[in-house]
Amino acid sequence: MKLNVLLAVCLAAFVGTAHAQSAADYPSKPIKLVGPFAAGRSGDIMARMIADHLQKKWGQSVIVENQAGGGSLIGTQQVKRAAPDGYTLLLGYDSLAMFNIFLKNPEIEPQKDLTPISYFSRYPLVLLSSAKQPYTTFKEMVAYAKANPGKVNLAMQTNAPVHLFGALIANRAGIDWQMIPYTAAAALNQSLLADETHVTLTLYSALSGSIEEGKIRALAVLADERSPLAPGVPTLKEQGMDITATVWYGLFGPGGMPKPIVNKLSKAIQDMVKDPGVVEQAKKMNMELVGSTPEVLAKTLADDLKIRAEAGKIANIKPE
């Protein structure tokens, strides 16, 4: 019995030493960073920013591999199947919280199959209105919609955040707005400018110029706090509705990664978002940098899974 205890203690010490050593030596070979989106998209630019920073920091190659398809599912599944040694990483985004809403069998459970490392960046979602409508605030819009059932419509893209959160906002506000589907964001945005549609949810950066020119009104930011990109726009929470929704990006690895390597990568991302060159590039992209501990990213994913599942039920979305 004593021998077994001694062996167990020695094994635990060996494993702890191996993990510590692997973190100290990491990385000792090239890292693959999977970007589950097409080359040239904003997510791809972020992945290459991260790869460049880590490569300069550690003097080891970091190769970005684009694996677009399935709303990020293909690239995510590839990382799920990889060895959890820190040499295959994923720049995931909020689509991770929507697999089970839209797909019958995505064959992935993000909280189980992935290791959160660091919340990298986000784009605030903003509730916008045509400037030709008679309301100028969120509360005025709700009052108008209640007084005129069915008269306010929402421009949306099917199976996208605007679809989910448009349904959730209407449900919690007790209003009935007609949802007008669009297949392309450009056509959706143009319909709002032309007052063909009345309200939509989109990235602030997509229509910031039109907002600043007064052609479109920003009614609310769907975030925990006001966005530095639009400090004058109140959050939905400030106006009495507890809904948070952002387009976020975070660094993940396969499930079961050693904590020392996770912490080393997380610290590198937290340092990266303070780099003046990175900060300047983020401003040009109208992107908010975050940089966080693994725990913050894990909570962000958990919160999103919960609220998007609720929104999916309200929107009556059937997985296909």
ZALUMVEX-27787 format. One record per residue (C-alpha): x, y, z. Coordinates in steps of 0.05 Angstrom, whole numbers, plus 5000, padded with zeros to 4 digits. Layout:
<atoms>
{{X Y Z}}
...
</atoms>
This chain:
<atoms>
{{5000 5000 5000}}
{{5056 5048 5018}}
{{5091 5030 4953}}
{{5028 5047 4914}}
{{5023 5114 4949}}
{{5096 5129 4935}}
{{5088 5112 4862}}
{{5026 5157 4857}}
{{5064 5215 4888}}
{{5123 5204 4842}}
{{5077 5201 4781}}
{{5041 5265 4801}}
{{5107 5300 4810}}
{{5131 5274 4743}}
{{5067 5298 4708}}
{{5072 5366 4742}}
{{5144 5373 4722}}
{{5129 5352 4651}}
{{5074 5404 4645}}
{{5118 5458 4674}}
{{5174 5439 4627}}
{{5128 5437 4567}}
{{5104 5508 4584}}
{{5176 5532 4592}}
{{5198 5501 4527}}
{{5134 5519 4489}}
{{5134 5529 4431}}
{{5189 5485 4405}}
{{5160 5475 4336}}
{{5112 5513 4289}}
{{5042 5528 4313}}
{{4981 5522 4268}}
{{4926 5574 4278}}
{{4861 5553 4245}}
{{4818 5609 4220}}
{{4748 5582 4205}}
{{4733 5636 4154}}
{{4754 5656 4084}}
{{4819 5692 4071}}
{{4814 5768 4072}}
{{4755 5771 4121}}
{{4761 5810 4186}}
{{4771 5745 4225}}
{{4828 5725 4179}}
{{4861 5793 4189}}
{{4857 5782 4264}}
{{4886 5712 4259}}
{{4945 5739 4220}}
{{4954 5795 4272}}
{{4958 5742 4327}}
{{5004 5697 4286}}
{{5051 5755 4272}}
{{5053 5776 4345}}
{{5066 5706 4372}}
{{5119 5693 4319}}
{{5157 5756 4338}}
{{5149 5742 4412}}
{{5174 5670 4412}}
{{5215 5665 4347}}
{{5174 5605 4324}}
{{5132 5601 4261}}
{{5057 5610 4270}}
{{5020 5588 4207}}
{{4948 5611 4194}}
{{4906 5558 4159}}
{{4839 5580 4131}}
{{4784 5528 4139}}
{{4720 5563 4118}}
{{4653 5529 4115}}
{{4593 5509 4157}}
{{4591 5575 4194}}
{{4660 5559 4224}}
{{4641 5486 4239}}
{{4692 5454 4193}}
{{4752 5491 4222}}
{{4726 5481 4293}}
{{4718 5406 4284}}
{{4790 5403 4258}}
{{4816 5435 4321}}
{{4772 5390 4364}}
{{4807 5329 4335}}
{{4877 5356 4344}}
{{4925 5338 4400}}
{{4916 5384 4460}}
{{4989 5405 4461}}
{{4983 5478 4441}}
{{5007 5468 4370}}
{{4938 5472 4339}}
{{4896 5532 4358}}
{{4831 5563 4336}}
{{4809 5635 4328}}
{{4736 5621 4343}}
{{4679 5670 4345}}
{{4608 5676 4369}}
{{4584 5625 4318}}
{{4607 5573 4369}}
{{4545 5590 4409}}
{{4498 5576 4351}}
{{4517 5507 4325}}
{{4463 5471 4363}}
{{4411 5523 4346}}
{{4416 5516 4270}}
{{4445 5445 4262}}
{{4415 5379 4283}}
{{4481 5344 4296}}
{{4541 5390 4294}}
{{4584 5337 4329}}
{{4616 5388 4373}}
{{4604 5414 4443}}
{{4645 5478 4449}}
{{4650 5477 4525}}
{{4674 5405 4525}}
{{4713 5400 4461}}
{{4751 5466 4464}}
{{4797 5499 4515}}
{{4785 5574 4523}}
{{4850 5615 4522}}
{{4835 5689 4514}}
{{4778 5734 4491}}
{{4813 5774 4436}}
{{4765 5825 4407}}
{{4694 5845 4394}}
{{4649 5886 4349}}
{{4588 5917 4383}}
{{4520 5901 4356}}
{{4476 5963 4351}}
{{4400 5970 4344}}
{{4390 6020 4288}}
{{4330 6056 4260}}
{{4315 6093 4196}}
{{4322 6168 4209}}
{{4255 6178 4174}}
{{4216 6141 4229}}
{{4181 6182 4283}}
{{4220 6154 4342}}
{{4290 6174 4365}}
{{4301 6128 4425}}
{{4291 6054 4440}}
{{4234 6068 4489}}
{{4199 6113 4438}}
{{4206 6058 4386}}
{{4174 6007 4433}}
{{4117 6054 4449}}
{{4105 6068 4375}}
{{4107 5994 4358}}
{{4056 5979 4413}}
{{4010 6034 4389}}
{{4017 6012 4317}}
{{4019 5935 4316}}
{{4054 5907 4255}}
{{4074 5975 4228}}
{{4148 5970 4249}}
{{4189 5920 4211}}
{{4258 5891 4223}}
{{4309 5879 4168}}
{{4346 5814 4183}}
{{4389 5759 4156}}
{{4361 5689 4168}}
{{4401 5645 4216}}
{{4444 5703 4240}}
{{4449 5743 4305}}
{{4399 5795 4280}}
{{4348 5739 4270}}
{{4358 5713 4341}}
{{4362 5778 4378}}
{{4309 5813 4336}}
{{4260 5759 4360}}
{{4285 5763 4431}}
{{4279 5839 4435}}
{{4208 5837 4407}}
{{4188 5783 4456}}
{{4215 5818 4518}}
{{4188 5886 4496}}
{{4120 5857 4481}}
{{4118 5883 4409}}
{{4101 5851 4343}}
{{4146 5871 4286}}
{{4148 5842 4217}}
{{4214 5809 4199}}
{{4239 5824 4129}}
{{4293 5773 4107}}
{{4354 5793 4066}}
{{4409 5747 4040}}
{{4463 5801 4037}}
{{4483 5852 4090}}
{{4494 5906 4037}}
{{4422 5901 4012}}
{{4397 5901 4084}}
{{4435 5965 4101}}
{{4411 5999 4038}}
{{4339 5983 4054}}
{{4346 6018 4121}}
{{4377 6080 4089}}
{{4319 6082 4040}}
{{4268 6074 4096}}
{{4242 6010 4062}}
{{4255 5976 4128}}
{{4252 6010 4196}}
{{4298 5975 4246}}
{{4357 5928 4244}}
{{4414 5900 4285}}
{{4483 5904 4256}}
{{4556 5921 4271}}
{{4566 5994 4288}}
{{4625 5996 4240}}
{{4581 5974 4181}}
{{4540 6039 4182}}
{{4581 6086 4226}}
{{4587 6138 4170}}
{{4512 6140 4159}}
{{4500 6144 4234}}
{{4548 6203 4242}}
{{4514 6238 4182}}
{{4446 6230 4214}}
{{4419 6185 4159}}
{{4408 6128 4209}}
{{4394 6131 4284}}
{{4430 6088 4335}}
{{4379 6068 4388}}
{{4419 6021 4432}}
{{4484 5982 4438}}
{{4475 5909 4458}}
{{4534 5905 4505}}
{{4549 5906 4580}}
{{4577 5976 4574}}
{{4578 6032 4523}}
{{4623 6022 4464}}
{{4684 6068 4457}}
{{4666 6069 4383}}
{{4598 6101 4400}}
{{4602 6129 4471}}
{{4539 6171 4460}}
{{4495 6110 4447}}
{{4464 6080 4510}}
{{4464 6006 4521}}
{{4400 5965 4520}}
{{4412 5950 4593}}
{{4411 6025 4609}}
{{4342 6027 4577}}
{{4313 5971 4619}}
{{4326 5908 4577}}
{{4380 5859 4599}}
{{4404 5833 4532}}
{{4477 5828 4514}}
{{4500 5808 4444}}
{{4567 5822 4411}}
{{4605 5793 4353}}
{{4667 5768 4390}}
{{4731 5731 4373}}
{{4772 5688 4421}}
{{4832 5642 4420}}
{{4817 5568 4435}}
{{4853 5502 4433}}
{{4829 5430 4434}}
{{4796 5406 4498}}
{{4843 5384 4553}}
{{4903 5430 4541}}
{{4954 5434 4598}}
{{4939 5495 4642}}
{{5011 5521 4640}}
{{5010 5526 4564}}
{{4940 5557 4565}}
{{4964 5610 4614}}
{{5026 5624 4572}}
{{4985 5635 4510}}
{{4933 5676 4548}}
{{4986 5722 4577}}
{{5015 5732 4506}}
{{4947 5755 4481}}
{{4936 5800 4541}}
{{5003 5833 4526}}
{{4988 5837 4452}}
{{4925 5880 4459}}
{{4968 5933 4494}}
{{5017 5938 4437}}
{{5011 6007 4404}}
{{5016 5979 4334}}
{{4960 5929 4348}}
{{4918 5983 4380}}
{{4926 6027 4319}}
{{4907 5970 4272}}
{{4846 5954 4314}}
{{4823 6027 4309}}
{{4827 6023 4233}}
{{4783 5961 4235}}
{{4732 5994 4283}}
{{4747 5936 4330}}
{{4748 5935 4406}}
{{4807 5897 4435}}
{{4796 5857 4499}}
{{4851 5808 4518}}
{{4829 5765 4577}}
{{4841 5706 4622}}
{{4815 5638 4600}}
{{4760 5644 4652}}
{{4732 5707 4621}}
{{4728 5675 4552}}
{{4696 5612 4583}}
{{4642 5656 4616}}
{{4630 5694 4551}}
{{4618 5629 4514}}
{{4573 5602 4569}}
{{4531 5666 4572}}
{{4524 5667 4497}}
{{4503 5594 4494}}
{{4448 5608 4544}}
{{4419 5672 4514}}
{{4424 5649 4442}}
{{4389 5583 4459}}
{{4332 5624 4490}}
{{4329 5669 4429}}
{{4329 5609 4382}}
{{4268 5580 4417}}
{{4232 5646 4414}}
{{4249 5654 4340}}
{{4222 5583 4330}}
{{4285 5561 4293}}
{{4287 5488 4274}}
{{4356 5455 4268}}
{{4370 5427 4199}}
</atoms>
